[in-house]
């Protein structure tokens, strides 16, 4: 999935549709969805500043309608950051992807309708806003949404390039692979010396 773009939409003053499902016939005419056989993570667009409200409202709707087996989880990925205010360092949390919310669900007509019509939601990320495209396992892990296990085509002794983090673009040799922890140990050259660094599976690419 392409890198998420920062959204700057603001919430309109008029109400967005309620999240209570409409009758099946009317709903299916609105937008028919192809049901999935397992839950996937989807990304939804929201109005700027409404990410947490969307998450809260959607989780409340799931609870009220007993949809916990259909809409599994809703997240607004955050990261710890340090800001300097009046000369003092302050630990804060900031949104990794402003303007977006992540939803793990079975895609059905009901789940699509409920998510799409939650106040503050403007659409799904996909070819068009009505056709959701799920994140791949690699994307889910790389974006910090969920630590799903993935497979990599890398073996001990392979040369790899590090693709993110403080050692971005460093080239090294794989010395250890920990499938359970989804980590690899890579030997890179720093200041003329071999140095071992531990990287996540999604942070290295075979070359």
N, C-alpha and C positions, 0 to 999 in steps of 0.2 A: 504494500500500500504506500502511496506517495506520502511524503512528509506532510504533516498536518500544518495548515496555514493558520495564522493568528486571526481570530474573528473579532470584528469591532461592532457587530450589530447591537442595537439597544432595544430594550423591551418596549413594544407598543403599548399605548394606554388602554386600548380595548382588550377585553378578555380573550384568551386563547381557548379553544374548545375544551370541554371537560373530558376527563379520562374514563368516564363510565362507558363501557362498550355499547355500541348500537346493535340492533337486531342483525343477525348473520347476513340476511339477503342484502340489506342496505350497505353493510360494511364491505361485503365482497365486491359490490359494484364500485365502491370507493377505491380500493386497491387490493387485488388478489395477490397473495404471497405464496411462494413454494415452501411447504413445510420442511424443516430440517430434521434429521434423524438424531441429532445430538446438539447440546447447547454450544453456541459460538459467542465470541466477543464481537460486538458491533460498536461503532463510533457514531454518536449523534451530535449534530450542531445545536448549540444553544445561544440565546442572546447573551451578550457580554455581561458578566457579573451574576448570571443566573445559574451557574454550574451547580452549586451546592443546593440551591432551591429545587432545581430539577431533580437532583439525586434524592433529596428528602421527599418530595412529592411523589416520585415514582415508587420509592420503597413503601410509602404509606398506601398507595393504590394497590400494590402487590399484596400487602398484608390484608387490606380491607376486602379484596376479592379472592383471597386464597390462591394466589397465582405463584406461590413460592416454587412450585415444580416446573413452571414455565419460564418465568423471569428469575434467574438464579441469583444475580448479583448486579449491583450498580456502583460504579466508582468514579471519583474525580482524582486522578493520580496527582500526588503532591510530592514535593521534595523539600528537605531542610536547607535553609539558606541563612546567611548572616548579613544583616544590614547595619550600617553605622548611622545612629541617630544621635545628634548633639554630641558627637565625639565618643559615643558608647556603642559597643557591639551588642546587637540584639538578635537572638535566634528566632527566626520566623519560618513559616511554611508558605510556599508559593505553589501555584498550580503549574504543573508541567506543560499542560496543553490548554491554555485559556480559550474558552469558547467551545469546549468539547467535553462530553461525558461518555464513559464507557459502560456498555450494558451487555451482560452475559445472559443469553436466553436461547430457547428454542424459537426459531422464527415461525410464527403462525399468523393467521389473519388477526386473531385476538391480540397477541403480543405486539405485532406491528402497530395496530390501531391505538392501543393504550400508550405505547411509547411515543408515537408520532403526535398524539394529541394531548400529551402532557404539557401543561402551561410552561412556556419558555423554550420548548423544543421547536426548531425550525426545519429539521429534516435529518436523514441518515447520510453518512458518508458512503458514496457509491457512484455509479455512472450517472444517476440522477437521485434526487433526495428521497424518492419513493422506493428505490431498489437497493436495499442494504447489501453491502459486501462485507463478509466477516474478516476479521484479522487472522493472519496465519499464526501458528504457534511461535514462530521466530519473532514476529512483530509484537505479539502479546508479551513475550519475555523481555524483548529489547526495550519496550515502552514502559516496563515496570508495572504492568497491569496485574500479572499473575506469574508466579514462578513455575510455568508449565515445563515439563521435561521435553527436550528436543534431541534429535540425532544430528551428528555432524560427521562429515566424510573426512575426518582427520585422524591420522595415526601418529604414534610416537616416532620422532625423527623427521616429521614433515616440516617444511618451511611455511610460516604463516605471516600474515600482516595483521597488526592490531588495528581495529577499525574505530575504536572509541575510547574515551577515558584519557587519563594523563599521558599514556604511552601511545596515543593515536599516531598511526603511520610508521611505528617502529616495526622492523622485520626481525623475526627470530625463529628459533627451532623448538618444537614441542618436545618436552622432556617427560611429562607425565600427563595422563588423562584420568580425571575422576568423574566417571559417568554418573554416580550417585549424587554428587554435589554439583554436577554440570559445570565443572571447572577444568581448565587446562593450565599447566605450568609451562611457561615459555622462557627460553634463555635468549635475552637480548644483550646487545653491547651498549654499555653506558660508560662514558669517560674512559674508554679503552679497556674496560673490564666486562667479563660476562656476568650478567645479573639475572636472577630468576624472578619472574613476576607471575602472579596468579591472575588469570582472566576468566571471565564467564564465556560459555560456549558462543554466545552471540557477539562477543567482542573480537573474535578472530576469524580470519578467512584464509583458506589454503591458497598458496601461490605456486 
